[in-house]
Amino acid sequence: MPSFEVLLVLGVFGFYFYDSFMLLNINELIFTRSSKNWSYKFPILSFQLLKKFPFLPNLLTPNVALFKVLWPTNDDNLDSKALDVFIKSLIPIQITVIILLLLILIYLPIVAFIYGSGAELLIIFSTIYIVIASILIYIFTQKNNLHLTNIKFISIAFESIVCPPFALNMVRKISLNYSINIDPYLFSNEMFDKNTKLLFTNNLCNVIEDNMKFFEEDSRRYIELDEYLCLIKSEKEN
């Protein structure tokens, strides 16, 4: 029978992995926002689970914001000012999540294995809850800027308090709740640097072409995707 310390550490990593794992539709992708730059990630399209495609963000960077977008869409009304306010309001949470990462995934296991379930482990737990409580207070005061409803805030707060590893995904849960109302290709033209935009355009074209194989050529969806693909390629050539 594994010791309490082993079960504790396995539970921490297991719950964090479980809470981070996502399933996306084939026409969904993730935009990422680090401290300065925008980038993107597609789900693993070579594997299907429950008719969706798995996506696992970098577990070592829970401070990176994730935004889920659909392609193609007709939306082109991005509110850049509101997005800037949202990103700036997210910064204190991103910093705090890095502190939580160190406490939960590094210091807690070390203390658990060296000192066991003694006073030292209790101090780590207390510190983790103090940090979580502090950032929840900040999130509550910034609900409007973070576009959080009371229900969504209560959900994030409850999960973080009941299961501290879930608190590591605060930034992701808040950013995934934020809707970027613009087509991802149009967004990439505005926000990505030149190299990232070129890679994204090539990858998006490949994904669209793969998706088109599942539809009859005279179907409405095939025609929609074909028009979207032609639009991207024509702008790419220009």
N, C-alpha and C positions, 0 to 999 in steps of 0.2 A: 504494500500500500504506500503510495507516494506521500511524502511529508506535507504538512500544511503549507510550508514555504513553497514547495514545488507546485502544488495545486493553485496557490495564490498567483504565482507568476504566470502559469499556464492560463489561468482564468483571465488575467489582465490582458495578455496578448491575444487570447482567443476572442474576448469581447470586443477589443479594438478592431481586430480583423473583420469580425462579423458586422460591426457597425459601419465599417468603411466600404465594404463590398456593395457594388451596385449592379443592377441589370438595366440595360438600355435597349430601346428599339433600334432597328437597323438605320433609321433616319434620324438618330440622335447622336450628338457628340458633346464633348466637354471642352469649354474654353477655360483656361487657367490664368489666374492673375497672381504673379509673384509680387515682390516688393516694387518692381518697376515695369516689368514686361508682361505682355500678353502672349499666350501660346495656346496650344490645343492638344487634345487627345481623343482618339477614336476608341470605341470598345473593341474587344477581341472578336472580330467578325469571323474568325475561323472556328469558333466554338459557340454552340447554342445551349442555353439552359432555360427551360420553361418558355420556349419560343422567343427568348430575348438573348442579348449578348452581354457577357460579363465585363465589368470595368472595375479595376482596383487602383485607386490613386496611390501615389507614393506614400507609404506609411511613415516615412521619416520627415515628411514635409506637410504636416497637418495645418500649417499656417498659410498654405497656398489656397486661395479662393477658387471654387469651382462653380461654373455657370453652365447649366444644361440648355442646349439649343436644338432646334429642329431644322431640317432642310428638306425640300425647299419651303420657304414661307413667303408671303406677300408683304410681311411687315417691314417697314423701313423708317419707323418713327422713333429712333433711338433718342432718349433724353440724356444727352451727354452730361449735363449739369447734375442731374439726379444721380447718375452713375458715379460721377466724381465724388459727390457728397457721401454716397454709400461706401466707396472704397476708402475714403479718408476716415469714416466712422468705424471701419473694420480694423484699422491698424492697431489700436490698443488690444483688441481681441487676438489678433495674430501674434502679437508679442507675448501675451499671456499664455497662449497655447504652446508656444515654444518652451516656456517655463514648465508648463504641465507635462510636456513630453519628457523633459529631463527628470522631473519628479516621479512620474508614473512608470516610465519604461526603462529608466536607468537607475535612479537612486533607490526606488522602492525594491527592485530585485536584489540590489547589492546589500541593502540593509537587511532584507529578509533572510538572505543566505548567510550573512556574517553574524547577525545578532539574533536571528530567530524572531519569534512573535513576542518580543518584549517591549519595553518602553520606547526604544528607538523607532520601532515600526509604528507605534502609536503616534509618535511625533511626526513621522512622514505623512501618515493618514490625516492628521490634524492640519498640517501645512497644505496638503492637497485640497482639503475642503475649504480652507480659508481663501485660497487662490480662486477656487471655483465660485465661492460666494461673492467675492469681490468683482469678478468679471460679469457675473449675472446681474449684479446691481448696475454696472455700467451699461450692459445690454438693455436693461429695463429703461434706463434714462434716455437711451438712443433708439428706442423702438421705431419712431417715425422715420428717422434717417436710415435705419436698417430695414425698413419696409416689413416689419414684423407685426402680426396681429397678436392680441393677448393670448389666444389659443396656442399659436406657434411658440410664443415665448414660454408659456407654461409647459409645453411639451419638451422644449430644449432644457429648461430648468429641471423638470422632473427626471428626465433621463440622466442628466449630468450629476444630480445629487444621489439618485438611486444606484447608478453604476458609473463611477468616476472615469473609467476608460472611454465612455461615450462622450465625455466632456472634451476629449481631444479632437472631436469632429465638430466643435462649435462653429468654427469658421466655415467649414464646408456646408453645414446644415443651413446656416444663415445665407450664404451666397447662392446655394442651390434653390433657396426659396425666392431669390430675386429673379425677376423675369427680364431678360434682355429682348426687347421687342424689335428685333431686326433680323433679317436673313443672315445666316452665318458668313456667307461669302461677302456680302456687303459690309458686315462688321469687320471682317479680316482686312478689307481695303482701307478702313479707317484706323484700325488699332494695331495691326501687326507690322513689324519691321519687314523690310524687303525680302530677306531670306526666308523668314517664317511664313510670310504670305505666299511665296512661290511654292514652298513645300506643302503648305495647306491646300493650295489650289490643285496641285498634282494628286495629292491623296484624296481630296474630295471627288475629283473626276474619276479616279479609280473605283471609289466606293459606289458612286452613282452608276457607273457602267456595270459593276457586279450586281447591283440591285435591279437593274433593268432586265437582266437575264431571267428574272422570275415572273415577268409579265409578258403577255401577248403584245405584239407590236401595234395592234390596233386598239389596245386598251387605253382607258383614260389616264391611268397612272403612268404607263409607259410614255405616252405623249408628253405628259407633264414633266417627267424626268428628262426626256430627250430635249425639250425646250430649255430646261434649266442647264443641262450639260452644254448645249450649244451656246447659251449666253456666257457661261464661264469661259469656254474655249475661245470664243470670239474676242472677249476682253483680254484674255491671256495673250493672244496673238498680237493684239494692238499695244 
